[in-house]
Amino acid sequence: MKGKSHCDCCVYYVYDEEYNCYDCQVDLDEDEMMRFLSRSYDNCPYFRFNDEYKTARKQM
């Protein structure tokens, strides 16, 4: 996973077709946004793993 950030696996990191790029959907304040843009935000308090199969496992 070299070159990937934790954001790549987060539910809040979604593709914006209008701007043709990925964007964090969490309402970040100014300091949090600067950490996000500088890629130095390894321990994001809003991180939630994007587990697409979570619902399917509950149905079994």
Summary of the structure (lengths in Angstrom):
residues: 60
radius of gyration: 13.4
end to end distance: 30.2
largest distance: 43.2
contacts: 95
relative contact order: 0.22
helix: 30%
strand: 17%
